[in-house]
Amino acid sequence: MDDFYQPLNDDELDWLDDFLLDRIDENADVEGKDEGILDVSELDGLLTAVVSGPVSLPPSQWLQQVWGDVEPTWDSKKNVETVMTLLMRHMNSIAVILMEQPGDFEPMFLERKLEGKTYAIVDEWCEGYMRGVVLAAEQWELDTGDMRELLAPILAFQGTQAMETHDRCSEEEIRALQDSIPESAREIHSYWLSKRGHLAPPSAVRSPTTREQPRIGRNDPCPCGSGKKYKKCCLH
């Protein structure tokens, strides 16, 4: 049983990242479809929201956000068990650290090196987090002042708002917003921890996140103009 609370090591995280990135065939017809979770950073955001929110969600609910509209094709029962074990272990390890050592919690942001400087890339993590929120949107009380304030740094890098944030904010302002995300995540977990059990569960399974504009697919050309696929360039 203890194995299901063991944090993933680097090799396991790399394996899971590769699985998420490559699980959809490059020739698959995904036009107009939600491709689900793209990488372990987005997965980390999703599962952080799942264990932090106002109500408990079974795997049958949050897995729909992992797969989106494209269910995986499994090679074997063992492959299914491997993936599900890694997903559950990662979720459990997030829950444990937020419960027992919240000060040590750090989101799994991506990093990019450019001209000798290292930049945090938080957009995928924030996208994943809000995928978790939408599963119980009513219970999250998104229209209240408390939630708007706590979610503000995360929402700044999610969906179409992310483009606006990158366009209008200075490098210093972006870094300040990014630096505030871990503390916001900790405070959100603490906020709902004190209220859990007093709210009704979600009335129905929510559909995968809908977006105002199509999201860049993992196999689409990278918008940076490199000529590479998104999953082989700026996503990774």
Secondary structure, DSSP 8 states (H G I E B T S, - for coil): -GGGGS---HHHHHHHHHHHHHSS-TTS--TTS-----SHHHHHHHHHHHHHSSS---HHHHHHHHHTT-----S-HHHHHHHHHHHHHHHHHHHHHHHH-GGG-----EEEEETTEEEEE-HHHHHHHHHHHHTTTTTTTTTSHHHHHHHHHHHTTSHHHHHHHHHHS-HHHHHHHHHHHHHHHHHHHHHHHTTTTSS---SS-------SS----TTSB-TTSSSSBGGGTTT-
